[in-house]
Amino acid sequence: MQAAMAAELAGPLRDLLPPVDFCCAYGSTLLHARPDKSSMVDYILGVADPVQWHSENLQRNPGHYSSWMARLGSGAVTGLADHVGVGVYFNPFVEWRDKRIKYGVVGMKNLALDILTWDKFYLSGRLQKPVHVLVDNWDIRKVNAVNLEMATSASLLLLPAEFSEHDLYAKICSLSYMGDLRMLFAEDKDKVKKIVDGSFQSFQLMYRPLVQEYITEGLLKTSSHGHQKTFQQVHLPFAPTNALFREIEILHLNGTMHSRPHNHMFDALYGVTSGHHLINDATSVPMLSYHTA
């Protein structure tokens, strides 16, 4: 991202809101060179203590909240997000200078858990797509490395034997929209294609290292047709993904899961299949960069 655009996107963090531990901006507005003035820029804000953060923000910006939520206070705001929604409290239609923004606030623990375990599959799905990271966080980078690996594996299982690079990114992008009723009548039917077309190079930066691992391991073959790469899946009887799921099932049935050799992808998949939260293991996950353009 150019320095001027980064500085502009970070303006609300600098001039409007209390400090945060993590922040990314995203949305279709950022894909267009000349966005509509009525469109909003979306932010996800990760904070250590949501109750304390909302308390400070209510003093600074009470008009960002509905009148009844402002009266109920920061505890009610956080409780609503945790017990009714997906752990994120959004303030939409916030006017800032000549722009309109929407920001969602989430506790850092809930953010990391959703990224790693796909518990709500909201924030994890968002970070499977390119975002503009404005306040980076080492722990979020580490757990998101696992998130990107799982998104790649899941998409390969859903794709046919032969597919293009665009097909792969479209499948990854579509994961978080599966089962979303809005896609039937409220959302643009071409939303996924527009996201991939508008962020293709960013998807490549995020996922090409992971695809290369599959090629190196002999699970994918690649060829080029013009400017487009095509992949063929090599279906081996004892492919690592199949073996991994078989081992998870066996250990889970035998009750010996916790005696397994340490493996980060193994940990993440176990968290997804069993519902166990593995945030304590996340500190040793090797980093894979996600998009910070």
C-alpha positions as CSV (number, residue, x, y, z in Angstrom):
1,M,0.0,0.0,0.0
2,Q,1.3,3.4,-0.8
3,A,2.3,5.5,2.2
4,A,-0.2,8.2,1.5
5,M,-3.1,5.7,1.3
6,A,-1.9,3.9,4.5
7,A,-1.8,7.3,6.3
8,E,-5.3,8.1,5.1
9,L,-6.7,4.8,6.2
10,A,-5.0,5.1,9.6
11,G,-6.5,8.5,10.2
12,P,-9.4,7.4,12.4
13,L,-7.0,5.4,14.6
14,R,-4.8,8.5,15.0
15,D,-7.4,11.2,15.4
16,L,-10.7,9.6,16.4
17,L,-10.6,6.3,18.4
18,P,-8.8,5.0,21.5
19,P,-5.6,2.9,21.0
20,V,-6.0,-0.7,19.6
21,D,-3.7,-3.7,19.5
22,F,-4.6,-4.8,16.0
23,C,-6.4,-3.2,13.1
24,C,-7.2,-4.0,9.5
25,A,-9.2,-2.2,6.8
26,Y,-11.1,-4.0,4.1
27,G,-14.1,-3.9,1.8
28,S,-15.1,-3.3,-1.8
29,T,-14.5,0.5,-1.4
30,L,-10.8,-0.1,-1.3
31,L,-10.9,-2.1,-4.6
32,H,-12.1,0.9,-6.6
33,A,-9.9,3.8,-7.8
34,R,-12.9,6.2,-7.5
35,P,-15.2,4.8,-4.8
36,D,-18.7,6.1,-4.4
37,K,-18.8,8.9,-1.7
38,S,-21.7,7.1,0.0
39,S,-19.7,3.9,0.5
40,M,-17.9,3.0,3.7
41,V,-14.4,1.8,4.7
42,D,-14.6,-1.2,7.1
43,Y,-12.3,-1.7,10.0
44,I,-11.7,-4.6,12.4
45,L,-10.2,-3.4,15.7
46,G,-8.6,-5.9,18.1
47,V,-8.4,-4.7,21.7
48,A,-7.1,-6.2,24.9
49,D,-10.1,-5.3,27.0
50,P,-13.3,-4.5,25.1
51,V,-15.2,-3.3,28.1
52,Q,-12.4,-0.7,28.9
53,W,-12.1,0.2,25.3
54,H,-15.8,0.9,24.8
55,S,-15.9,2.8,28.1
56,E,-13.2,5.2,26.8
57,N,-14.8,5.4,23.3
58,L,-18.2,6.2,24.8
59,Q,-16.6,9.2,26.5
60,R,-14.9,10.3,23.3
61,N,-17.5,9.3,20.7
62,P,-21.0,8.7,22.3
63,G,-22.6,9.5,19.0
64,H,-21.1,6.4,17.4
65,Y,-23.5,4.3,19.4
66,S,-27.2,3.9,19.4
67,S,-28.8,6.0,22.2
68,W,-30.0,3.0,24.1
69,M,-26.6,1.2,23.9
70,A,-24.9,4.4,25.1
71,R,-27.2,4.5,28.1
72,L,-26.6,0.9,29.0
73,G,-22.8,1.3,28.9
74,S,-19.7,-0.6,27.8
75,G,-20.6,-3.8,29.7
76,A,-23.8,-4.1,27.7
77,V,-22.1,-3.3,24.5
78,T,-19.5,-6.1,25.0
79,G,-22.2,-8.5,26.3
80,L,-24.3,-8.0,23.2
81,A,-21.3,-8.8,20.9
82,D,-20.3,-11.9,22.9
83,H,-23.7,-13.4,23.5
84,V,-25.9,-12.3,20.5
85,G,-23.5,-11.7,17.7
86,V,-20.2,-13.1,16.5
87,G,-18.1,-11.5,19.2
88,V,-17.7,-8.2,17.3
89,Y,-19.6,-5.0,18.0
90,F,-20.0,-2.8,15.0
91,N,-20.5,1.0,14.9
92,P,-21.6,1.7,11.3
93,F,-22.2,5.0,9.4
94,V,-19.6,6.9,11.4
95,E,-18.8,10.2,9.7
96,W,-15.1,11.2,9.8
97,R,-14.0,14.2,7.8
98,D,-15.4,13.7,4.3
99,K,-15.7,9.9,4.7
100,R,-18.0,7.3,6.2
101,I,-16.5,4.4,8.1
102,K,-17.7,1.3,10.0
103,Y,-15.6,-0.3,12.7
104,G,-16.0,-3.6,14.5
105,V,-14.4,-4.1,18.0
106,V,-13.4,-7.5,19.2
107,G,-11.3,-8.8,22.1
108,M,-7.9,-10.1,21.1
109,K,-8.5,-13.5,22.6
110,N,-11.8,-13.9,20.7
111,L,-10.1,-12.7,17.5
112,A,-7.3,-15.2,17.8
113,L,-9.6,-18.1,18.8
114,D,-11.9,-17.5,15.8
115,I,-8.9,-17.3,13.4
116,L,-7.4,-20.5,14.7
117,T,-10.5,-22.7,15.3
118,W,-13.1,-21.2,12.9
119,D,-15.5,-21.1,15.8
120,K,-17.6,-18.3,14.4
121,F,-16.0,-18.4,11.0
122,Y,-16.4,-14.6,10.7
123,L,-13.1,-13.0,11.4
124,S,-11.2,-16.1,10.2
125,G,-13.1,-15.8,6.9
126,R,-12.3,-12.1,6.6
127,L,-8.5,-12.7,7.1
128,Q,-8.5,-15.5,4.5
129,K,-9.0,-12.6,2.0
130,P,-6.6,-9.7,1.4
131,V,-6.8,-6.9,4.0
132,H,-4.9,-3.7,4.7
133,V,-3.2,-4.2,8.0
134,L,-2.8,-0.8,9.8
135,V,-1.8,-2.0,13.3
136,D,0.0,-5.3,13.1
137,N,0.3,-7.9,15.8
138,W,2.7,-10.8,16.0
139,D,0.3,-13.3,17.6
140,I,-2.4,-12.6,15.0
141,R,0.2,-13.2,12.3
142,K,1.1,-16.5,13.8
143,V,-2.5,-17.9,14.1
144,N,-3.4,-16.5,10.7
145,A,-0.7,-18.6,9.2
146,V,-2.6,-21.7,10.3
147,N,-5.9,-20.1,9.1
148,L,-4.4,-19.7,5.6
149,E,-3.2,-23.3,5.5
150,M,-6.6,-24.6,6.5
151,A,-8.3,-22.4,3.9
152,T,-6.0,-23.8,1.2
153,S,-6.6,-27.4,2.3
154,A,-10.3,-27.0,2.5
155,S,-10.5,-25.4,-0.9
156,L,-8.4,-28.1,-2.5
157,L,-10.8,-30.7,-1.2
158,L,-13.8,-28.8,-2.7
159,L,-12.1,-28.2,-6.1
160,P,-12.2,-30.6,-9.1
161,A,-9.1,-32.5,-10.2
162,E,-8.0,-29.6,-12.5
163,F,-8.5,-25.9,-11.8
164,S,-7.0,-22.6,-12.4
165,E,-5.2,-20.2,-10.0
166,H,-8.3,-17.9,-10.2
167,D,-10.5,-20.9,-9.3
168,L,-8.4,-21.6,-6.2
169,Y,-8.7,-18.0,-4.9
170,A,-12.4,-17.9,-5.7
171,K,-13.0,-21.1,-3.7
172,I,-11.0,-19.7,-0.8
173,C,-12.9,-16.5,-1.0
174,S,-16.2,-18.3,-1.1
175,L,-15.6,-20.4,2.0
176,S,-16.9,-17.8,4.5
177,Y,-20.0,-17.2,2.3
178,M,-21.2,-20.8,2.3
179,G,-24.5,-21.0,4.1
180,D,-24.8,-17.2,4.1
181,L,-28.5,-16.6,3.2
182,R,-27.6,-13.1,2.0
183,M,-25.9,-14.6,-1.0
184,L,-29.3,-15.9,-2.1
185,F,-31.0,-12.5,-2.4
186,A,-29.2,-9.6,-0.8
187,E,-25.6,-9.8,-1.9
188,D,-24.2,-9.4,-5.4
189,K,-24.1,-12.8,-7.1
190,D,-20.7,-11.8,-8.6
191,K,-19.2,-10.7,-5.3
192,V,-16.6,-13.4,-5.0
193,K,-15.4,-12.9,-8.6
194,K,-15.2,-9.1,-8.1
195,I,-13.1,-9.6,-4.9
196,V,-10.7,-12.0,-6.6
197,D,-10.4,-9.9,-9.7
198,G,-9.8,-6.7,-7.7
199,S,-7.2,-8.4,-5.4
200,F,-5.7,-11.1,-7.5
201,Q,-2.0,-10.1,-6.9
202,S,-2.7,-9.8,-3.2
203,F,-4.2,-13.4,-3.2
204,Q,-1.0,-14.5,-4.9
205,L,1.2,-12.9,-2.2
206,M,-0.8,-14.7,0.5
207,Y,-1.3,-18.2,-1.1
208,R,1.5,-18.9,-3.6
209,P,4.0,-20.0,-0.9
210,L,1.4,-22.5,0.4
211,V,0.5,-23.8,-3.2
212,Q,4.3,-24.2,-3.8
213,E,4.4,-26.5,-0.7
214,Y,1.8,-28.7,-2.3
215,I,3.7,-28.8,-5.6
216,T,7.0,-29.6,-3.8
217,E,5.2,-32.5,-1.9
218,G,4.0,-33.9,-5.2
219,L,0.3,-33.2,-4.4
220,L,-0.2,-30.7,-7.2
221,K,1.2,-30.4,-10.7
222,T,1.2,-27.1,-12.5
223,S,1.1,-25.9,-16.1
224,S,0.5,-22.6,-17.8
225,H,-2.1,-21.6,-20.4
226,G,-1.3,-18.1,-21.5
227,H,-1.0,-15.9,-18.4
228,Q,-3.1,-18.3,-16.3
229,K,-1.7,-21.1,-14.2
230,T,-3.5,-24.4,-14.2
231,F,-3.2,-27.0,-11.4
232,Q,-3.9,-30.7,-11.4
233,Q,-4.4,-32.5,-8.1
234,V,-2.5,-35.8,-7.6
235,H,-4.8,-38.2,-5.7
236,L,-2.5,-40.4,-3.7
237,P,-3.9,-43.2,-1.5
238,F,-1.9,-41.9,1.4
239,A,-1.8,-38.2,0.8
240,P,-0.9,-36.2,3.9
241,T,-4.3,-34.6,4.2
242,N,-6.1,-37.9,4.2
243,A,-3.6,-39.5,6.5
244,L,-3.9,-36.5,8.9
245,F,-7.7,-36.8,9.1
246,R,-7.4,-40.6,9.6
247,E,-5.0,-40.1,12.5
248,I,-7.1,-37.4,14.1
249,E,-10.1,-39.8,13.9
250,I,-8.2,-42.7,15.4
251,L,-6.6,-40.7,18.2
252,H,-9.9,-39.0,19.0
253,L,-11.7,-42.4,19.3
254,N,-8.9,-43.8,21.4
255,G,-8.7,-40.8,23.7
256,T,-5.0,-40.3,23.1
257,M,-5.1,-37.0,21.2
258,H,-3.0,-35.2,23.8
259,S,-0.1,-37.7,23.5
260,R,0.4,-36.9,19.8
261,P,3.6,-35.5,18.3
262,H,3.4,-31.7,18.1
263,N,2.3,-30.4,14.7
264,H,0.8,-27.0,14.2
265,M,-1.5,-28.0,11.3
266,F,-2.5,-31.0,13.4
267,D,-3.3,-28.8,16.3
268,A,-5.4,-26.4,14.2
269,L,-7.4,-29.2,12.6
270,Y,-8.0,-30.9,16.0
271,G,-9.3,-27.5,17.3
272,V,-11.8,-27.4,14.4
273,T,-12.9,-31.0,14.6
274,S,-13.2,-31.3,18.4
275,G,-14.1,-27.7,19.5
276,H,-11.0,-27.5,21.8
277,H,-9.4,-24.0,21.9
278,L,-5.7,-24.2,21.4
279,I,-4.6,-20.6,21.9
280,N,-1.8,-21.7,24.2
281,D,-0.2,-23.6,21.4
282,A,-0.5,-20.7,19.0
283,T,2.6,-19.0,20.3
284,S,4.9,-21.4,18.5
285,V,3.2,-21.4,15.1
286,P,5.6,-20.4,12.4
287,M,4.8,-17.1,10.6
288,L,3.4,-16.9,7.1
289,S,2.8,-13.3,5.9
290,Y,-0.7,-12.2,5.2
291,H,-1.3,-9.2,3.1
292,T,-0.1,-5.9,4.5
293,A,0.0,-3.9,1.2
